[in-house]
């Protein structure tokens, strides 16, 4: 994903999600433009803290969250879990 070779496939791969969030830090391509076909169903964030805030603001009890990354991703998994616990 970092190089953007599959960016044209991204909207198609997320079309069944109610909402999608994309971290744009370190990308060499325009994620907002690539996700534009999803309209309001996709949000982008330049930092991990920003994406955590976006997810927490949108998440509701009973939602299923899927976090996909190819590494530690700035501790996003722990940050999300901590914030979700605070907002129970």
N, C-alpha and C positions, 0 to 999 in steps of 0.2 A: 504494500500500500504506500509506503513512503515515497517510492519513485513515481507513483501514479500510473503505472502501466495498465492497471485494471480499473481505473477511475470511471470509465464509461460503463462498466458493469455494476458499479456501486449502487446507483438508484434501483436497478432491477433486483439486486440481492437484498435490498431493504424494503421492498414495496409492501410486504405483508406486516411489517412492524407498525404499531400504532404511532410510535415516535422513535426517532433515531438521533443520536448525538455523536458528533465527530470532533475529535481533538485535532486541531490544525497545526499545532506546534511542530516545527521541523519538516513540514511537507514542502516539496518543491513544486506543488501544483495547487490550484484553487479549489479547495474542497467545497466551498459554498457554491461555486458555479457547477461543480459536478453533481451536487445534491439538489440543485435548483428544481429539477423535475418533481421532487417530493414535496415542494412547497413548504407549508407550515409543519409538515410531519418530520422535518429534519432541522436540526440546529447545529451550529458549529461553535467551537470555543477555542481560544488561543492558549488557554492554560488548563491544567488539570483541576485546579481549584474552581475555575469557572464552569467546567463541564460538570463537576460534582454539584455545584449550586443549581445548574439547569436541571439535572436529573432529580435532585431532591425537590425542587419546586414543582416538577411534573408528576412525580411518583405518587400513587394512591394505594391505600391498603388493598391487597389482593393482586397487585401488579406483579408481573414476572419481569425481572431485569436480566439482561444478558450483557456481559462486559467482555468484549473481544479485544485482545491486545497481543502483541508478540513479545511481551516482556513485562517488566515491573510497572511501566507506564506511569512513572512518578508517584507510585503508591496509591493509585486510583482505587484499587480493590478495598484496601483498608480504609481509605477516606470515605468511600461510599458506605461501607458497613457502619462506620462510626456515626456518620450523619444520619443514616437510616434509623439507628438505635435511638438517637436523640429525638427523632421526629415520630416515634411510635405512638 
